[in-house]
Structures are given as structure tokens and as C-alpha cells.
């Protein structure tokens, strides 16, 4: 006899689609477009979701089933579920105080939250609200002294996992951001101001929290930068490829778990293993970089099922997951752990301070239900049900 688990969430929003619909009515269009947009014609963005539809699972209705356990161990820590919250830049622009809302929810529900270098809360603040459990994603700076200072700050707060982003040799060409003025340098035009005015809750909360900024990077910026100068600073500070030698230098300094995010090819996977990375997150930056690339799930299928990488590195993925069914599919084809970005931002946009916990428990409910359907009790058994 299995024990029934329940995960409390707002029943008015049982799916990511419901959260997205509500969030769209509360977030100004320019910020919502930044959240949703992809590169160029957004074909890769679409493939990230649609390619999940070609993965099928087989139920076992007459099989015995024990107590379902969603927990997963990763880098020596046990998490309550096999998923975490992806790093997203400018989170506080899309919903005021979003990084803190999500970091607190993740800590409470015992899943990982990854703070981006270009998010709107600082390393130190997120370490405080997450009780030291938050991971950090590094946009590799062009100057070594800045990189080293960020690593020192991460070590000071005992950040558990460092994620190095490797898939931004240049910023993707995103038409929605160019039209809305959220390219570099960013600007608030008349259309954006009007869009903010007709989203009063967002506007009031933004005034309460303050205009969002790149909080982690403040110590390295000159005081009083105007928007044009801010754009120049970002381009100067982060334009450039992440190379084998740059990651090697980080590996020599960083003694904790090191993860490379944006790996999608065998060549890069082999170098990640050679560098001594502990894990990779197979990803295409949410479809925001190379529009001609394959979907994250198809890259994962190819890499996770190559016996040359088995037991050498932890293979995770990010991109296109919109339900517990998608989580199950990702595990069935070889992912050890999964990350989601947009669904959690929809949750916060729709439900504010309650959006983080709601979305976590919604996904736990989805995943629990499909494990019941498949008659499995452990996350590592999904592969047994791949059709």
C-alpha cells in the first residue's frame, strides 16, 4: 500500500498555461516579451517545446508500486524533487523582487535556485534569503580580476555550486527586445511607459522595490551611469568567448561542484569531462541564441545516451519543460536533473509572493501523478517506461 502525498497549490492555476495567461495580464508587454522572446524567427524556441511531443511513455497499470519518492541526490545534497529554477537575467524587471521570491521558495521546498550574474539581486542577498542554498551562474567577465572577485564573493557566502555559462559568445539577435528597447543599451520609450501604466500592480510594486538593476555587478560600476553608459559597460565586461583555458582557470580556483551550462555537442562534452567539470546542463539558452540549433531535449537524448560519458559527469538539462509529463520524458531519455526558467517567472507574475511555492508544488503534483500512472516509485526508474 503506497502512501498518498499532497502538495498544496492554488487550484485556479493547475498548469503552466494557466499561469502564463494570468501573468500576461499583470506584466507590461515589454517585460513579458523579454521573458518569452527567442532569437531571430524563434524556431528553436518553438522546437524546445514541440520536440517533447515525440517522446512516449508506457504505463504499467497492473504492476505493484511502492511509496513514491520524488527526492533526488545531486552533488552530495538531497533535494525534494528532481528539478530546480533556472537562472534568468533581469528577473526583477519582469516581476518586482522576483529573485528573492523564488530563492526563498526554493530554499523552503528544498530545490535548487540558480542566481544569474545579470539578475537583479546580489550574491550576498540571495545567499541570505536562501540560507546559503542558492547556486550561482557566472557570465564569464572579460577581465580576470573581476572574475576572481566574484569567485571570492561566492566562496565567502559558501555558494554550494558554481554554474559557468558557455553559450553566449555574442548576445543573440532577439527581435522582440530590439523593438521594445530592451536591447543594449536599454531604454524606456513612450510605448513602454504606457504599457507600465496599464499594469498598476506591477508599477506599484516596482516603486516599492525600486528600479531594478544588476545588483551583483554594482561594485564594479561607476556611480551614476546613464543608460547608454550601462550598455557600454555590459558589452565591455561580458563580450567574449568562454574557452577551455578560461574554464581551466576557474576549475583550479573553485573547489566545489562546477557545472557548465549550454553544452550541446559531443566535442564540448568531451572537453567538459577533460576539464574536470562535475556536471553539465544541456541547454540552448532557452532558444535565445542560435535559432538554427536543435532543441535541448534532442541534444540531451544524443549526449545522455552516449556510453562514453556514462558515470563520468552528471548530465542535466534546461529548456522547453512545461509540465510534469515533460519532466518525466526528460528523465526517461537520460536527464539526471532538470531546470526550468519561464514557468517559474509565469508563476511569480501570476501570483506574486506566492508564485514560487505554487509553481514548485504544481510541478511536484504533476510528477507524482505520472509516477502513479507509470507504476514507478523512484525517479531513476523513468527509463524503464520509455517506449
C-alpha positions, 0 to 999 in steps of 0.5 A, spaced: 500 500 500 503 506 497 502 512 501 498 518 498 502 525 498 499 532 497 502 538 495 498 544 496 497 549 490 492 554 488 487 550 484 485 556 479 492 555 476 493 547 475 498 548 469 503 552 466 498 555 461 494 557 466 499 561 469 502 564 463 495 567 461 494 570 468 501 573 468 500 576 461 495 580 464 499 583 470 506 584 466 507 590 461 508 587 454 515 589 454 517 585 460 513 579 458 516 579 451 523 579 454 521 573 458 518 569 452 522 572 446 527 567 442 532 569 437 531 571 430 524 567 427 524 563 434 524 556 431 528 553 436 524 556 441 518 553 438 522 546 437 524 546 445 517 545 446 514 541 440 520 536 440 517 533 447 511 531 443 515 525 440 517 522 446 512 516 449 511 513 455 508 506 457 504 505 463 504 499 467 497 499 470 497 492 473 504 492 476 505 493 484 508 500 486 511 502 492 511 509 496 513 514 491 519 518 492 520 524 488 527 526 492 533 526 488 541 526 490 545 531 486 552 533 488 552 530 495 545 534 497 538 531 497 533 535 494 525 534 494 524 533 487 528 532 481 528 539 478 530 546 480 529 554 477 533 556 472 537 562 472 534 568 468 537 575 467 533 581 469 528 577 473 526 583 477 524 587 471 519 582 469 516 581 476 518 586 482 523 582 487 522 576 483 529 573 485 528 573 492 521 570 491 523 564 488 530 563 492 526 563 498 521 558 495 526 554 493 530 554 499 523 552 503 521 546 498 528 544 498 530 545 490 535 548 487 535 556 485 540 558 480 542 566 481 544 569 474 550 574 474 545 579 470 539 578 475 537 583 479 539 581 486 546 580 489 550 574 491 550 576 498 542 577 498 540 571 495 545 567 499 541 570 505 534 569 503 536 562 501 540 560 507 546 559 503 542 554 498 542 558 492 547 556 486 550 561 482 551 562 474 557 566 472 557 570 465 564 569 464 567 577 465 572 579 460 577 581 465 580 576 470 580 580 476 573 581 476 572 574 475 576 572 481 572 577 485 566 574 484 569 567 485 571 570 492 564 573 493 561 566 492 566 562 496 565 567 502 557 566 502 559 558 501 555 558 494 554 550 494 555 550 486 558 554 481 554 554 474 559 557 468 555 559 462 558 557 455 553 559 450 553 566 449 559 568 445 555 574 442 548 576 445 543 573 440 539 577 435 532 577 439 527 581 435 522 582 440 527 586 445 530 590 439 523 593 438 521 594 445 528 597 447 530 592 451 536 591 447 543 594 449 543 599 451 536 599 454 531 604 454 524 606 456 520 609 450 513 612 450 510 605 448 513 602 454 511 607 459 504 606 457 504 599 457 507 600 465 501 604 466 496 599 464 499 594 469 498 598 476 500 592 480 506 591 477 508 599 477 506 599 484 510 594 486 516 596 482 516 603 486 516 599 492 522 595 490 525 600 486 528 600 479 531 594 478 538 593 476 544 588 476 545 588 483 551 583 483 555 587 478 554 594 482 561 594 485 564 594 479 560 600 476 561 607 476 556 611 480 551 614 476 551 611 469 546 613 464 543 608 460 547 608 454 553 608 459 550 601 462 550 598 455 557 600 454 559 597 460 555 590 459 558 589 452 565 591 455 565 586 461 561 580 458 563 580 450 567 574 449 568 567 448 568 562 454 574 557 452 577 551 455 583 555 458 578 560 461 574 554 464 581 551 466 582 557 470 576 557 474 576 549 475 583 550 479 580 556 483 573 553 485 573 547 489 566 545 489 561 542 484 562 546 477 557 545 472 557 548 465 551 550 462 549 550 454 553 544 452 550 541 446 555 537 442 559 531 443 566 535 442 564 540 448 562 534 452 568 531 451 572 537 453 567 538 459 569 531 462 577 533 460 576 539 464 574 536 470 567 539 470 562 535 475 556 536 471 553 539 465 546 542 463 544 541 456 541 547 454 540 552 448 539 558 452 532 557 452 532 558 444 535 565 445 541 564 441 542 560 435 535 559 432 538 554 427 540 549 433 536 543 435 532 543 441 535 541 448 531 535 449 534 532 442 541 534 444 540 531 451 537 524 448 544 524 443 549 526 449 545 522 455 545 516 451 552 516 449 556 510 453 562 514 453 560 519 458 556 514 462 558 515 470 563 520 468 559 527 469 552 528 471 548 530 465 542 535 466 538 539 462 534 546 461 529 548 456 522 547 453 519 543 460 512 545 461 509 540 465 510 534 469 509 529 463 515 533 460 519 532 466 518 525 466 520 524 458 526 528 460 528 523 465 526 517 461 531 519 455 537 520 460 536 527 464 539 526 471 536 533 473 532 538 470 531 546 470 526 550 468 526 558 467 519 561 464 514 557 468 517 559 474 517 567 472 509 565 469 508 563 476 511 569 480 507 574 475 501 570 476 501 570 483 506 574 486 509 572 493 506 566 492 508 564 485 514 560 487 511 555 492 505 554 487 509 553 481 514 548 485 508 544 488 504 544 481 510 541 478 511 536 484 503 534 483 504 533 476 510 528 477 507 524 482 501 523 478 505 520 472 509 516 477 502 513 479 500 512 472 507 509 470 507 504 476 514 507 478 516 509 485 523 512 484 525 517 479 531 513 476 526 508 474 523 513 468 527 509 463 524 503 464 517 506 461 520 509 455 517 506 449 
